[in-house]
Amino acid sequence: MIINIISFTEKGAALSLKIAECVDFSKMEEASLIRLFSKYEAFNKEDHLNISFVNESLKEWTYSKQNENEAIVFIGAAGIAVRAIADGIKDKLLDSPVIVIDEKGQFIIPILSGHVGGANELAINIAQAIDGIPVITTATDIEGCFSVDLFAKENNLLIENREGIAKVSSKALLNKPVRISIENYPPNDADVVISSDKEARKLGTIGLCPKIYGIGIGVRKGIEPNKLEEFIKEELEKINISLDQVGAMASVNLKEDEEAILSFSSKYRIPFITFTPEILNEAKGEFSESEFVKEKVGTGNVCERAAMLLTNNQGVIVLKKTARDGMTIAVSKKC
């Protein structure tokens, strides 16, 4: 997840630095990259190494972040945030997570994409780090009820019919039991059907599809995000796999801060995981090995080994190591 924090005053800028320093983003499900911005005019004249001044309009800046599905934290008035994000709001499952924090850091309020985008989780982590109060307004959270969209996210499941979210949540809020059918269990009268069978999923109020593919990645340092995105999408299209079916991406831990990978992970909400060379070497299977890569990284093949580990060594490689311009990918399928 790429997290953009924007402030509008000197106090707000100081708080953004505190958040970047104090919040343990490793607690979150997804790897995170923090960027700090400001619309405070003094930052346009002075040298602030850690905060970038935003020259464009706030709406333009915000829209560009929403278009990439990046998280946005506004340190300022809620009204500023609401007006800024209005043009970039898409739908419940695709919206960027958005949070508003007052410049004293008292209240941390997720206002968009609390569950699927992770705004609620991010707000709670920030609140714990700066001793603020997370203001969570999602009904299922405050009532302590089952949330099907959060359940789907936590279990790497694709939501097929989003209109079922409200129906299942309403039932949970009324303290009625929510029936879940998993794979071969008869889905008759089930509220939630989790299955790889499309016809079976149609029998539930909401259908959840397991994401059975994993992508292993190796990239040259500093590769451009648009090049990596184009490469991945083209290779997946060749083997008739959609991004919605991808459950995770993985690489060697040397690439844990690689911006191109983090950008792709954030944009398409695909968790990014890294492994040490020692763990990569424990991947089972026959892989094309490179002595040069082994000397530099510690393992002779990053992408195929990383992809196989995403299946817990129980899957198959459906796309072997494929290279282009300093990028390599492999795709695995869980069995």
VENLINWO-V46848 format. One record per backbone hydrogen bond with DSSP energy under -0.5 kcal/mol. NH is the residue of the N-H (numbers start at 1). CO is the residue of the C=O. If there is no record, write none. Layout:
<<NH,CO> <NH,CO>>
This chain:
<<3,1> <3,33> <4,2> <4,71> <5,3> <5,35> <6,4> <6,73> <7,37> <8,75> <13,9> <14,10> <15,11> <16,12> <17,13> <18,14> <19,15> <20,16> <21,17> <22,18> <23,19> <25,23> <27,24> <28,25> <31,272> <33,1> <35,3> <37,5> <38,52> <39,7> <41,39> <43,40> <44,41> <45,42> <46,42> <48,46> <49,47> <51,48> <52,36> <54,38> <55,53> <61,57> <62,58> <63,59> <64,60> <65,61> <66,62> <67,63> <68,64> <68,65> <69,66> <70,65> <71,2> <72,97> <73,4> <74,72> <74,99> <75,6> <75,73> <76,74> <76,101> <81,77> <82,78> <83,79> <84,80> <85,81> <86,82> <88,85> <89,85> <89,86> <94,91> <95,91> <98,112> <99,72> <100,109> <101,74> <102,107> <105,102> <108,133> <109,100> <109,107> <110,108> <110,135> <111,98> <112,98> <119,113> <120,114> <121,114> <122,118> <123,119> <124,120> <125,121> <126,122> <127,123> <128,124> <129,125> <130,126> <131,127> <132,127> <133,106> <134,132> <135,108> <136,134> <137,135> <141,138> <142,138> <143,139> <144,141> <145,140> <148,146> <151,147> <152,148> <153,149> <154,150> <155,151> <156,153> <157,152> <158,209> <160,158> <160,207> <161,207> <162,160> <164,161> <165,162> <166,162> <167,163> <168,164> <169,165> <170,166> <171,167> <172,168> <173,169> <174,170> <175,172> <176,171> <179,177> <181,192> <183,181> <183,194> <185,182> <190,187> <191,179> <192,179> <193,206> <194,181> <194,192> <195,193> <195,208> <198,196> <201,197> <202,198> <203,200> <204,201> <205,190> <206,191> <208,193> <209,158> <211,156> <212,210> <213,245> <214,332> <215,248> <216,214> <216,330> <217,250> <218,328> <220,326> <223,220> <227,224> <228,224> <229,225> <230,226> <231,227> <232,228> <233,229> <234,230> <235,231> <236,232> <237,233> <238,234> <239,235> <239,236> <240,237> <241,236> <245,242> <246,243> <247,213> <247,245> <248,213> <249,271> <250,215> <251,273> <253,275> <255,252> <256,253> <258,255> <259,257> <262,258> <263,259> <264,260> <265,261> <266,262> <267,263> <268,264> <269,265> <270,265> <271,247> <271,269> <273,249> <273,271> <275,251> <280,276> <281,277> <282,279> <283,280> <287,285> <289,287> <290,300> <294,290> <295,291> <296,292> <297,293> <298,293> <298,294> <306,302> <307,303> <308,304> <309,305> <310,306> <311,308> <312,309> <313,308> <314,311> <316,333> <318,316> <318,331> <319,331> <322,329> <324,327> <327,324> <328,218> <329,322> <330,216> <331,319> <332,214> <333,316> <334,212> <335,314>>
